[in-house]
Amino acid sequence: MTMRSPLGRVRGLGSAREGTDHWLAERLTALALAPLSLWFVAIVLDGVGADYTTLKAWMSEPGNMTLMILLIIAFFWHASLALSTIIEDYVHYKPANVGGLIAVKFCCIFLGVFAIVSVLKVGVGG
Amino acid sequence: MAVSILQRITGSGLAVGLLIFTYWLGAAAYGPEAYATAQAFLTSWFGCLLLFGFTVALYFHLCNGIRHLFWDIGWGFKMETTTASSVAILVGTVVLTALTWIIGLSG
């Protein structure tokens, strides 16, 4: 039995039952990013990007490539969730709100996939 | 307190940082010449200024983010604790940024 009126259900009022997923994913990606981002700063300071040959040799190590891809996924996932929250909180004009939310998701997915493809191209490609 | 809204401001700044991060990786994927161009930009004075800003934002967002995770499990809500953790976040940001750039510029 539902406590919601048929009209309320049609209008989509009430819980969408997915708020906690968003909340939890933002925290879990934050937890992953704490060590991963410090690791990234450390390897940059270590001179991994000094020139193309050094970067390519470093990137072709499977462990390094794995961590880079995990870093990219966590970065863009976290950014997508957090930027969506900011838009939901501050952009009240409906078309801009919906457009902004769609743009954030599309941009994060495009850039994230491009970054992963780039890592694979450098690490695996000839 | 100001530290709270700064989490969103630094986070938005770091999203711009993600664009630079992706540009850097993409340049490497396009080959040695494109990568050399990206490196020249990132090691120019303007590139270094951007990177400096990103390290400040990263360390602040990281330190304050850790506090948020503790808040989420119900720790550290007392007034004197939040004041102390705010100070710790600011000190942590300055120390980590200084350490990073001392190592980065001496290497």
gemmi code that builds the backbone of each chain (N, CA, C; Angstrom):
import gemmi

chains = {
    "A": [
        ("MET", (0.833, -1.198, 0.000), (0.000, 0.000, 0.000), (0.871, 1.252, 0.000)),
        ("THR", (0.505, 2.217, -0.785), (1.311, 3.436, -0.838), (0.618, 4.574, -0.097)),
        ("MET", (1.443, 5.404, 0.529), (0.910, 6.552, 1.250), (0.760, 7.756, 0.317)),
        ("ARG", (1.237, 7.625, -0.925), (1.188, 8.762, -1.846), (-0.102, 8.740, -2.632)),
        ("SER", (-0.661, 9.925, -2.850), (-1.884, 10.008, -3.647), (-1.530, 9.754, -5.104)),
        ("PRO", (-2.482, 9.243, -5.894), (-2.215, 9.015, -7.330), (-1.720, 10.280, -8.018)),
        ("LEU", (-2.311, 11.443, -7.654), (-1.889, 12.700, -8.281), (-0.439, 13.007, -7.926)),
        ("GLY", (-0.084, 12.792, -6.648), (1.288, 13.030, -6.197), (2.262, 12.139, -6.955)),
        ("ARG", (1.852, 10.889, -7.200), (2.740, 9.968, -7.902), (2.935, 10.397, -9.357)),
        ("VAL", (1.867, 10.822, -9.987), (1.946, 11.258, -11.378), (2.873, 12.464, -11.513)),
        ("ARG", (2.784, 13.356, -10.520), (3.624, 14.553, -10.573), (5.060, 14.273, -10.165)),
        ("GLY", (5.318, 13.092, -9.697), (6.685, 12.731, -9.314), (7.112, 13.346, -8.002)),
        ("LEU", (6.147, 13.654, -7.147), (6.525, 14.227, -5.848), (7.020, 13.112, -4.933)),
        ("GLY", (7.757, 13.514, -3.928), (8.237, 12.534, -2.958), (9.593, 11.989, -3.334)),
        ("SER", (10.048, 11.012, -2.550), (11.402, 10.492, -2.719), (11.576, 9.776, -4.044)),
        ("ALA", (12.696, 10.052, -4.715), (13.028, 9.340, -5.941), (13.790, 8.063, -5.616)),
        ("ARG", (14.098, 7.852, -4.335), (14.813, 6.670, -3.826), (16.228, 6.537, -4.373)),
        ("GLU", (16.825, 7.644, -4.811), (18.202, 7.503, -5.270), (19.122, 8.566, -4.668)),
        ("GLY", (18.590, 9.362, -3.747), (19.401, 10.411, -3.136), (20.611, 9.865, -2.398)),
        ("THR", (20.422, 8.732, -1.692), (21.551, 8.205, -0.909), (22.657, 7.659, -1.811)),
        ("ASP", (22.288, 7.152, -2.983), (23.311, 6.652, -3.906), (24.266, 7.775, -4.308)),
        ("HIS", (23.678, 8.906, -4.675), (24.471, 10.074, -5.066), (25.370, 10.499, -3.903)),
        ("TRP", (24.774, 10.599, -2.728), (25.495, 11.034, -1.521), (26.656, 10.084, -1.228)),
        ("LEU", (26.366, 8.781, -1.259), (27.387, 7.790, -0.915), (28.508, 7.757, -1.957)),
        ("ALA", (28.127, 7.836, -3.249), (29.135, 7.796, -4.310), (30.081, 8.989, -4.210)),
        ("GLU", (29.543, 10.156, -3.814), (30.400, 11.333, -3.676), (31.426, 11.109, -2.566)),
        ("ARG", (30.995, 10.476, -1.462), (31.921, 10.190, -0.345), (32.931, 9.107, -0.704)),
        ("LEU", (32.470, 8.066, -1.379), (33.382, 6.966, -1.712), (34.440, 7.413, -2.717)),
        ("THR", (34.034, 8.228, -3.707), (35.026, 8.722, -4.661), (35.994, 9.679, -3.956)),
        ("ALA", (35.488, 10.428, -2.954), (36.366, 11.310, -2.175), (37.405, 10.481, -1.425)),
        ("LEU", (36.937, 9.377, -0.833), (37.822, 8.491, -0.077), (38.906, 7.906, -0.986)),
        ("ALA", (38.532, 7.572, -2.228), (39.502, 7.025, -3.185), (40.463, 8.109, -3.656)),
        ("LEU", (39.931, 9.333, -3.812), (40.753, 10.419, -4.363), (41.803, 10.926, -3.379)),
        ("ALA", (41.561, 10.770, -2.073), (42.541, 11.261, -1.097), (43.923, 10.647, -1.355)),
        ("PRO", (44.055, 9.304, -1.343), (45.389, 8.754, -1.654), (45.776, 8.904, -3.124)),
        ("LEU", (44.810, 8.736, -4.051), (45.146, 8.767, -5.483), (45.683, 10.135, -5.916)),
        ("SER", (45.068, 11.222, -5.419), (45.523, 12.547, -5.852), (46.898, 12.861, -5.264)),
        ("LEU", (47.137, 12.413, -4.011), (48.470, 12.624, -3.425), (49.519, 11.818, -4.189)),
        ("TRP", (49.145, 10.607, -4.593), (50.039, 9.774, -5.405), (50.359, 10.478, -6.725)),
        ("PHE", (49.352, 11.093, -7.342), (49.579, 11.766, -8.616), (50.543, 12.954, -8.459)),
        ("VAL", (50.338, 13.753, -7.397), (51.249, 14.874, -7.151), (52.672, 14.336, -6.960)),
        ("ALA", (52.788, 13.237, -6.201), (54.113, 12.664, -5.925), (54.815, 12.208, -7.201)),
        ("ILE", (54.079, 11.553, -8.099), (54.747, 11.055, -9.312), (55.106, 12.202, -10.267)),
        ("VAL", (54.289, 13.258, -10.253), (54.642, 14.430, -11.068), (55.907, 15.084, -10.510)),
        ("LEU", (55.972, 15.199, -9.173), (57.172, 15.775, -8.543), (58.397, 14.902, -8.812)),
        ("ASP", (58.162, 13.600, -8.967), (59.248, 12.670, -9.241), (59.757, 12.812, -10.680)),
        ("GLY", (59.074, 13.632, -11.485), (59.562, 13.920, -12.833), (59.051, 12.988, -13.914)),
        ("VAL", (57.899, 12.358, -13.657), (57.388, 11.378, -14.608), (57.003, 12.031, -15.939)),
        ("GLY", (56.654, 13.329, -15.878), (56.220, 13.993, -17.100), (57.294, 14.845, -17.747)),
        ("ALA", (58.532, 14.681, -17.313), (59.610, 15.557, -17.774), (59.711, 15.594, -19.299)),
        ("ASP", (59.635, 14.435, -19.922), (59.607, 14.400, -21.386), (58.799, 13.193, -21.847)),
        ("TYR", (58.531, 13.149, -23.142), (57.622, 12.145, -23.692), (58.106, 10.718, -23.443)),
        ("THR", (59.403, 10.478, -23.656), (59.951, 9.125, -23.511), (59.796, 8.610, -22.079)),
        ("THR", (60.117, 9.480, -21.101), (59.991, 9.101, -19.695), (58.539, 8.766, -19.364)),
        ("LEU", (57.627, 9.632, -19.825), (56.205, 9.432, -19.539), (55.711, 8.122, -20.140)),
        ("LYS", (56.107, 7.870, -21.388), (55.651, 6.661, -22.082), (56.149, 5.405, -21.376)),
        ("ALA", (57.421, 5.421, -20.975), (57.991, 4.261, -20.278), (57.253, 4.024, -18.957)),
        ("TRP", (56.987, 5.123, -18.261), (56.292, 5.021, -16.970), (54.859, 4.510, -17.154)),
        ("MET", (54.184, 5.056, -18.151), (52.776, 4.730, -18.369), (52.597, 3.278, -18.824)),
        ("SER", (53.632, 2.692, -19.441), (53.482, 1.336, -19.959), (53.571, 0.278, -18.855)),
        ("GLU", (53.911, 0.689, -17.630), (53.866, -0.255, -16.500), (52.395, -0.498, -16.139)),
        ("PRO", (51.960, -1.766, -16.107), (50.532, -2.050, -15.856), (49.997, -1.440, -14.555)),
        ("GLY", (50.794, -1.460, -13.500), (50.333, -0.901, -12.224), (50.098, 0.591, -12.315)),
        ("ASN", (51.030, 1.294, -12.962), (50.882, 2.741, -13.121), (49.659, 3.080, -13.963)),
        ("MET", (49.493, 2.316, -15.052), (48.371, 2.569, -15.951), (47.048, 2.344, -15.213)),
        ("THR", (46.993, 1.271, -14.411), (45.780, 0.974, -13.635), (45.444, 2.127, -12.691)),
        ("LEU", (46.453, 2.605, -11.953), (46.203, 3.692, -11.002), (45.788, 4.964, -11.727)),
        ("MET", (46.396, 5.229, -12.906), (46.015, 6.415, -13.674), (44.549, 6.341, -14.093)),
        ("ILE", (44.123, 5.166, -14.563), (42.736, 5.012, -15.021), (41.769, 5.125, -13.835)),
        ("LEU", (42.142, 4.519, -12.691), (41.299, 4.649, -11.494), (41.207, 6.105, -11.052)),
        ("LEU", (42.340, 6.813, -11.131), (42.355, 8.235, -10.776), (41.397, 9.022, -11.666)),
        ("ILE", (41.455, 8.752, -12.975), (40.591, 9.455, -13.926), (39.117, 9.172, -13.622)),
        ("ILE", (38.781, 7.898, -13.396), (37.381, 7.544, -13.106), (36.907, 8.255, -11.840)),
        ("ALA", (37.717, 8.193, -10.774), (37.323, 8.811, -9.501), (37.194, 10.327, -9.643)),
        ("PHE", (38.163, 10.947, -10.352), (38.142, 12.400, -10.597), (36.826, 12.824, -11.252)),
        ("PHE", (36.528, 12.212, -12.405), (35.378, 12.681, -13.182), (34.052, 12.284, -12.556)),
        ("TRP", (34.025, 11.133, -11.893), (32.805, 10.720, -11.209), (32.492, 11.711, -10.088)),
        ("HIS", (33.518, 11.995, -9.285), (33.369, 12.935, -8.165), (32.976, 14.323, -8.675)),
        ("ALA", (33.649, 14.782, -9.738), (33.366, 16.112, -10.304), (31.936, 16.183, -10.820)),
        ("SER", (31.501, 15.129, -11.512), (30.155, 15.112, -12.069), (29.104, 15.210, -10.960)),
        ("LEU", (29.275, 14.423, -9.889), (28.322, 14.445, -8.772), (28.323, 15.801, -8.083)),
        ("ALA", (29.533, 16.327, -7.824), (29.646, 17.568, -7.058), (29.148, 18.765, -7.861)),
        ("LEU", (29.513, 18.831, -9.155), (29.043, 19.950, -9.986), (27.529, 19.893, -10.154)),
        ("SER", (26.969, 18.678, -10.227), (25.508, 18.541, -10.309), (24.854, 19.098, -9.060)),
        ("THR", (25.440, 18.792, -7.899), (24.886, 19.298, -6.638), (24.912, 20.821, -6.610)),
        ("ILE", (26.016, 21.400, -7.083), (26.136, 22.863, -7.094), (25.063, 23.463, -8.004)),
        ("ILE", (24.863, 22.869, -9.178), (23.827, 23.374, -10.098), (22.442, 23.234, -9.467)),
        ("GLU", (22.177, 22.078, -8.865), (20.870, 21.865, -8.220), (20.610, 22.907, -7.136)),
        ("ASP", (21.676, 23.306, -6.435), (21.510, 24.256, -5.322), (21.358, 25.704, -5.770)),
        ("TYR", (22.051, 26.090, -6.849), (22.121, 27.516, -7.175), (21.393, 27.927, -8.438)),
        ("VAL", (21.190, 27.004, -9.374), (20.555, 27.397, -10.639), (19.066, 27.064, -10.548)),
        ("HIS", (18.240, 28.088, -10.387), (16.820, 27.844, -10.148), (15.971, 27.979, -11.402)),
        ("TYR", (16.542, 28.596, -12.445), (15.807, 28.721, -13.706), (15.807, 27.350, -14.378)),
        ("LYS", (14.616, 26.757, -14.530), (14.497, 25.346, -14.916), (15.275, 24.936, -16.166)),
        ("PRO", (15.128, 25.669, -17.309), (15.881, 25.245, -18.498), (17.395, 25.242, -18.271)),
        ("ALA", (17.889, 26.272, -17.556), (19.329, 26.330, -17.288), (19.730, 25.207, -16.336)),
        ("ASN", (18.858, 24.902, -15.388), (19.130, 23.837, -14.430), (19.263, 22.486, -15.137)),
        ("VAL", (18.245, 22.150, -15.939), (18.261, 20.864, -16.642), (19.403, 20.823, -17.653)),
        ("GLY", (19.562, 21.931, -18.419), (20.632, 22.002, -19.410), (22.001, 21.865, -18.779)),
        ("GLY", (22.176, 22.532, -17.633), (23.449, 22.468, -16.924), (23.759, 21.062, -16.443)),
        ("LEU", (22.749, 20.393, -15.893), (22.946, 19.031, -15.386), (23.315, 18.067, -16.512)),
        ("ILE", (22.650, 18.240, -17.662), (22.966, 17.376, -18.807), (24.369, 17.683, -19.313)),
        ("ALA", (24.700, 18.977, -19.420), (26.016, 19.378, -19.936), (27.130, 18.836, -19.044)),
        ("VAL", (26.943, 18.927, -17.711), (27.965, 18.432, -16.781), (28.201, 16.938, -16.994)),
        ("LYS", (27.118, 16.178, -17.113), (27.278, 14.724, -17.278), (27.939, 14.389, -18.610)),
        ("PHE", (27.483, 15.031, -19.700), (28.068, 14.757, -21.009), (29.552, 15.129, -21.031)),
        ("CYS", (29.888, 16.313, -20.494), (31.286, 16.759, -20.506), (32.162, 15.817, -19.684)),
        ("CYS", (31.686, 15.431, -18.491), (32.494, 14.560, -17.639), (32.722, 13.202, -18.293)),
        ("ILE", (31.674, 12.668, -18.936), (31.827, 11.358, -19.579), (32.758, 11.467, -20.785)),
        ("PHE", (32.574, 12.524, -21.606), (33.434, 12.680, -22.779), (34.904, 12.851, -22.362)),
        ("LEU", (35.143, 13.784, -21.444), (36.527, 14.061, -21.049), (37.144, 12.868, -20.327)),
        ("GLY", (36.340, 12.181, -19.508), (36.846, 11.013, -18.788), (37.255, 9.900, -19.742)),
        ("VAL", (36.401, 9.626, -20.724), (36.728, 8.578, -21.700), (37.954, 9.004, -22.524)),
        ("PHE", (38.003, 10.271, -22.916), (39.157, 10.771, -23.689), (40.452, 10.611, -22.880)),
        ("ALA", (40.390, 10.920, -21.582), (41.581, 10.809, -20.737), (42.026, 9.342, -20.620)),
        ("ILE", (41.057, 8.427, -20.471), (41.401, 7.000, -20.371), (41.993, 6.501, -21.686)),
        ("VAL", (41.373, 6.891, -22.798), (41.895, 6.498, -24.115), (43.324, 7.031, -24.286)),
        ("SER", (43.559, 8.260, -23.812), (44.902, 8.846, -23.924), (45.925, 8.039, -23.142)),
        ("VAL", (45.554, 7.632, -21.922), (46.461, 6.828, -21.100), (46.778, 5.507, -21.810)),
        ("LEU", (45.750, 4.869, -22.368), (45.954, 3.598, -23.070), (46.814, 3.796, -24.307)),
        ("LYS", (46.561, 4.888, -25.042), (47.330, 5.169, -26.262), (48.817, 5.341, -25.944)),
        ("VAL", (49.104, 6.098, -24.865), (50.501, 6.340, -24.495), (51.136, 5.057, -23.950)),
        ("GLY", (50.377, 4.350, -23.095), (50.945, 3.183, -22.423), (51.046, 1.947, -23.300)),
        ("VAL", (50.062, 1.746, -24.166), (50.002, 0.514, -24.957), (50.365, 0.762, -26.423)),
        ("GLY", (49.941, 1.920, -26.964), (50.102, 2.205, -28.382), (51.559, 2.326, -28.815)),
        ("GLY", (51.778, 2.212, -30.115), (53.133, 2.266, -30.636), (53.676, 3.672, -30.781)),
    ],
    "B": [
        ("MET", (30.830, 29.218, 8.480), (32.139, 29.878, 8.337), (32.623, 29.826, 6.885)),
        ("ALA", (33.573, 30.688, 6.583), (34.055, 30.835, 5.206), (34.621, 29.535, 4.640)),
        ("VAL", (35.145, 28.688, 5.546), (35.761, 27.440, 5.098), (34.759, 26.563, 4.345)),
        ("SER", (33.476, 26.662, 4.725), (32.455, 25.796, 4.134), (32.224, 26.083, 2.652)),
        ("ILE", (31.997, 27.352, 2.295), (31.731, 27.684, 0.893), (33.008, 27.533, 0.065)),
        ("LEU", (34.163, 27.667, 0.733), (35.433, 27.490, 0.012), (35.577, 26.071, -0.543)),
        ("GLN", (34.886, 25.108, 0.092), (34.943, 23.730, -0.424), (34.353, 23.678, -1.838)),
        ("ARG", (33.264, 24.408, -2.038), (32.637, 24.429, -3.367), (33.445, 25.270, -4.351)),
        ("ILE", (34.009, 26.367, -3.862), (34.806, 27.226, -4.748), (36.066, 26.489, -5.214)),
        ("THR", (36.784, 25.869, -4.262), (37.992, 25.137, -4.650), (37.633, 23.940, -5.522)),
        ("GLY", (36.492, 23.306, -5.229), (36.059, 22.174, -6.046), (35.803, 22.594, -7.483)),
        ("SER", (35.158, 23.743, -7.668), (34.914, 24.244, -9.020), (36.233, 24.579, -9.715)),
        ("GLY", (37.166, 25.144, -8.950), (38.487, 25.426, -9.503), (39.190, 24.149, -9.938)),
        ("LEU", (39.039, 23.099, -9.118), (39.671, 21.823, -9.447), (39.043, 21.182, -10.679)),
        ("ALA", (37.756, 21.496, -10.935), (37.122, 21.007, -12.160), (37.809, 21.623, -13.379)),
        ("VAL", (38.212, 22.898, -13.263), (38.998, 23.533, -14.333), (40.357, 22.829, -14.435)),
        ("GLY", (40.906, 22.474, -13.277), (42.159, 21.726, -13.240), (42.049, 20.409, -13.996)),
        ("LEU", (40.871, 19.782, -13.919), (40.641, 18.525, -14.647), (40.755, 18.734, -16.153)),
        ("LEU", (40.329, 19.928, -16.621), (40.465, 20.238, -18.050), (41.940, 20.267, -18.442)),
        ("ILE", (42.764, 20.915, -17.597), (44.207, 20.981, -17.876), (44.830, 19.581, -17.816)),
        ("PHE", (44.413, 18.816, -16.808), (44.885, 17.435, -16.634), (44.582, 16.607, -17.893)),
        ("THR", (43.357, 16.762, -18.417), (42.952, 16.011, -19.605), (43.696, 16.510, -20.847)),
        ("TYR", (43.902, 17.830, -20.920), (44.678, 18.397, -22.031), (46.101, 17.820, -22.037)),
        ("TRP", (46.691, 17.712, -20.848), (48.049, 17.185, -20.705), (48.125, 15.724, -21.171)),
        ("LEU", (47.165, 14.900, -20.719), (47.140, 13.493, -21.135), (46.859, 13.367, -22.628)),
        ("GLY", (45.914, 14.195, -23.109), (45.561, 14.151, -24.525), (46.742, 14.537, -25.406)),
        ("ALA", (47.502, 15.542, -24.964), (48.680, 15.975, -25.725), (49.674, 14.824, -25.853)),
        ("ALA", (49.847, 14.083, -24.740), (50.758, 12.931, -24.771), (50.261, 11.893, -25.771)),
        ("ALA", (48.936, 11.708, -25.840), (48.369, 10.712, -26.749), (48.580, 11.116, -28.207)),
        ("TYR", (48.679, 12.442, -28.475), (48.879, 12.897, -29.846), (50.346, 12.894, -30.265)),
        ("GLY", (51.233, 12.526, -29.333), (52.626, 12.327, -29.727), (53.604, 13.314, -29.112)),
        ("PRO", (54.914, 13.073, -29.344), (55.980, 13.854, -28.702), (55.894, 15.355, -28.946)),
        ("GLU", (55.516, 15.760, -30.180), (55.490, 17.198, -30.467), (54.395, 17.913, -29.681)),
        ("ALA", (53.182, 17.327, -29.703), (52.064, 17.916, -28.960), (52.390, 17.934, -27.473)),
        ("TYR", (53.069, 16.867, -27.007), (53.409, 16.801, -25.592), (54.406, 17.889, -25.212)),
        ("ALA", (55.372, 18.124, -26.085), (56.371, 19.180, -25.827), (55.690, 20.551, -25.749)),
        ("THR", (54.687, 20.774, -26.607), (53.929, 22.035, -26.568), (53.211, 22.182, -25.226)),
        ("ALA", (52.552, 21.093, -24.787), (51.835, 21.121, -23.507), (52.795, 21.376, -22.348)),
        ("GLN", (53.961, 20.716, -22.386), (54.946, 20.897, -21.322), (55.474, 22.332, -21.288)),
        ("ALA", (55.676, 22.902, -22.503), (56.149, 24.293, -22.573), (55.136, 25.228, -21.946)),
        ("PHE", (53.840, 24.967, -22.219), (52.795, 25.800, -21.626), (52.763, 25.629, -20.105)),
        ("LEU", (52.804, 24.378, -19.637), (52.659, 24.117, -18.197), (53.864, 24.594, -17.386)),
        ("THR", (55.032, 24.692, -18.042), (56.211, 25.162, -17.302), (56.468, 26.654, -17.524)),
        ("SER", (55.595, 27.317, -18.325), (55.704, 28.773, -18.467), (55.238, 29.431, -17.171)),
        ("TRP", (55.453, 30.753, -17.047), (55.055, 31.397, -15.791), (53.547, 31.306, -15.578)),
        ("PHE", (52.786, 31.411, -16.672), (51.335, 31.325, -16.541), (50.896, 29.905, -16.170)),
        ("GLY", (51.547, 28.924, -16.794), (51.243, 27.525, -16.483), (51.544, 27.209, -15.026)),
        ("CYS", (52.687, 27.705, -14.552), (53.073, 27.465, -13.153), (52.108, 28.145, -12.190)),
        ("LEU", (51.640, 29.348, -12.589), (50.660, 30.057, -11.756), (49.377, 29.228, -11.628)),
        ("LEU", (48.931, 28.682, -12.780), (47.747, 27.813, -12.757), (47.985, 26.605, -11.852)),
        ("LEU", (49.126, 25.946, -12.054), (49.428, 24.741, -11.271), (49.520, 25.059, -9.784)),
        ("PHE", (50.092, 26.243, -9.480), (50.169, 26.660, -8.070), (48.755, 26.786, -7.489)),
        ("GLY", (47.880, 27.446, -8.248), (46.485, 27.585, -7.815), (45.815, 26.235, -7.606)),
        ("PHE", (46.083, 25.305, -8.528), (45.473, 23.981, -8.403), (45.992, 23.235, -7.173)),
        ("THR", (47.281, 23.402, -6.841), (47.791, 22.697, -5.648), (47.165, 23.282, -4.382)),
        ("VAL", (47.037, 24.615, -4.322), (46.375, 25.229, -3.156), (44.952, 24.683, -3.027)),
        ("ALA", (44.211, 24.709, -4.162), (42.823, 24.243, -4.150), (42.732, 22.771, -3.777)),
        ("LEU", (43.651, 21.966, -4.343), (43.639, 20.519, -4.059), (43.851, 20.241, -2.578)),
        ("TYR", (44.867, 20.871, -1.985), (45.183, 20.582, -0.584), (44.086, 21.089, 0.344)),
        ("PHE", (43.524, 22.264, 0.030), (42.419, 22.748, 0.858), (41.224, 21.802, 0.765)),
        ("HIS", (40.877, 21.448, -0.473), (39.710, 20.591, -0.717), (39.908, 19.219, -0.071)),
        ("LEU", (41.146, 18.722, -0.120), (41.475, 17.417, 0.470), (41.366, 17.458, 1.991)),
        ("CYS", (41.995, 18.462, 2.609), (41.964, 18.578, 4.081), (40.537, 18.790, 4.575)),
        ("ASN", (39.828, 19.735, 3.940), (38.456, 20.007, 4.356), (37.545, 18.819, 4.045)),
        ("GLY", (37.839, 18.111, 2.941), (37.058, 16.926, 2.578), (37.185, 15.839, 3.632)),
        ("ILE", (38.389, 15.687, 4.185), (38.597, 14.698, 5.249), (37.753, 15.073, 6.468)),
        ("ARG", (37.699, 16.393, 6.768), (36.858, 16.822, 7.882), (35.386, 16.500, 7.611)),
        ("HIS", (34.963, 16.715, 6.368), (33.581, 16.397, 6.010), (33.286, 14.908, 6.202)),
        ("LEU", (34.256, 14.044, 5.871), (34.045, 12.603, 6.054), (33.888, 12.271, 7.538)),
        ("PHE", (34.668, 12.951, 8.399), (34.511, 12.746, 9.837), (33.163, 13.266, 10.316)),
        ("TRP", (32.752, 14.409, 9.784), (31.425, 14.945, 10.138), (30.331, 13.955, 9.749)),
        ("ASP", (30.515, 13.314, 8.571), (29.503, 12.370, 8.090), (29.297, 11.205, 9.049)),
        ("ILE", (30.368, 10.819, 9.776), (30.194, 9.726, 10.737), (29.951, 10.282, 12.144)),
        ("GLY", (29.690, 11.591, 12.203), (29.236, 12.180, 13.466), (30.329, 12.664, 14.401)),
        ("TRP", (31.569, 12.787, 13.883), (32.679, 13.216, 14.730), (32.989, 14.695, 14.514)),
        ("GLY", (33.423, 15.356, 15.594), (34.017, 16.687, 15.470), (33.044, 17.832, 15.355)),
        ("PHE", (31.857, 17.695, 15.919), (30.850, 18.749, 15.791), (30.909, 19.805, 16.892)),
        ("LYS", (31.685, 19.556, 17.963), (31.758, 20.546, 19.044), (32.374, 21.835, 18.511)),
        ("MET", (31.908, 22.968, 19.052), (32.349, 24.269, 18.558), (33.871, 24.406, 18.603)),
        ("GLU", (34.493, 24.007, 19.736), (35.955, 24.174, 19.835), (36.680, 23.221, 18.867)),
        ("THR", (36.048, 22.062, 18.597), (36.661, 21.127, 17.645), (36.613, 21.679, 16.223)),
        ("THR", (35.485, 22.273, 15.835), (35.386, 22.799, 14.470), (36.330, 23.982, 14.269)),
        ("THR", (36.492, 24.802, 15.328), (37.442, 25.913, 15.216), (38.854, 25.370, 15.047)),
        ("ALA", (39.200, 24.369, 15.867), (40.542, 23.777, 15.780), (40.759, 23.116, 14.423)),
        ("SER", (39.735, 22.405, 13.911), (39.930, 21.722, 12.627), (40.007, 22.733, 11.483)),
        ("SER", (39.304, 23.867, 11.605), (39.425, 24.914, 10.581), (40.860, 25.431, 10.512)),
        ("VAL", (41.453, 25.674, 11.686), (42.838, 26.142, 11.734), (43.764, 25.076, 11.151)),
        ("ALA", (43.500, 23.800, 11.522), (44.338, 22.698, 11.020), (44.273, 22.608, 9.503)),
        ("ILE", (43.091, 22.842, 8.936), (42.915, 22.778, 7.479), (43.744, 23.868, 6.805)),
        ("LEU", (43.688, 25.090, 7.354), (44.435, 26.199, 6.751), (45.944, 25.975, 6.868)),
        ("VAL", (46.381, 25.525, 8.062), (47.807, 25.246, 8.249), (48.242, 24.110, 7.319)),
        ("GLY", (47.424, 23.059, 7.258), (47.737, 21.914, 6.396), (47.865, 22.328, 4.936)),
        ("THR", (46.958, 23.189, 4.479), (46.992, 23.649, 3.093), (48.287, 24.404, 2.798)),
        ("VAL", (48.658, 25.321, 3.705), (49.871, 26.117, 3.496), (51.108, 25.231, 3.518)),
        ("VAL", (51.188, 24.323, 4.516), (52.381, 23.470, 4.655), (52.527, 22.534, 3.458)),
        ("LEU", (51.424, 21.868, 3.055), (51.494, 20.922, 1.938), (51.831, 21.634, 0.625)),
        ("THR", (51.241, 22.835, 0.419), (51.541, 23.591, -0.798), (53.006, 24.003, -0.820)),
        ("ALA", (53.500, 24.516, 0.323), (54.900, 24.946, 0.402), (55.833, 23.764, 0.149)),
        ("LEU", (55.551, 22.623, 0.797), (56.387, 21.424, 0.615), (56.428, 21.006, -0.854)),
        ("THR", (55.244, 20.973, -1.480), (55.155, 20.550, -2.880), (56.011, 21.426, -3.780)),
        ("TRP", (55.936, 22.742, -3.575), (56.653, 23.645, -4.487), (58.137, 23.737, -4.159)),
        ("ILE", (58.492, 23.506, -2.893), (59.918, 23.444, -2.559), (60.543, 22.241, -3.254)),
        ("ILE", (59.857, 21.091, -3.177), (60.356, 19.884, -3.851), (60.325, 20.082, -5.367)),
        ("GLY", (59.209, 20.644, -5.872), (59.044, 20.799, -7.310), (60.064, 21.723, -7.951)),
        ("LEU", (60.375, 22.817, -7.262), (61.288, 23.805, -7.847), (62.760, 23.455, -7.629)),
        ("SER", (63.025, 22.578, -6.638), (64.422, 22.207, -6.394), (64.831, 21.011, -7.253)),
        ("GLY", (63.831, 20.272, -7.759), (64.133, 19.039, -8.499), (64.549, 19.261, -9.931)),
    ],
}
model = gemmi.Model(1)
for chain_id, residues in chains.items():
    chain = gemmi.Chain(chain_id)
    for i, (resn, *xyz) in enumerate(residues, 1):
        res = gemmi.Residue()
        res.name, res.seqid = resn, gemmi.SeqId(i, " ")
        for name, pos in zip(("N", "CA", "C"), xyz):
            atom = gemmi.Atom()
            atom.name, atom.element = name, gemmi.Element(name[0])
            atom.pos, atom.b_iso = gemmi.Position(*pos), 0.0
            res.add_atom(atom)
        chain.add_residue(res)
    model.add_chain(chain)
structure = gemmi.Structure()
structure.add_model(model)
structure.setup_entities()
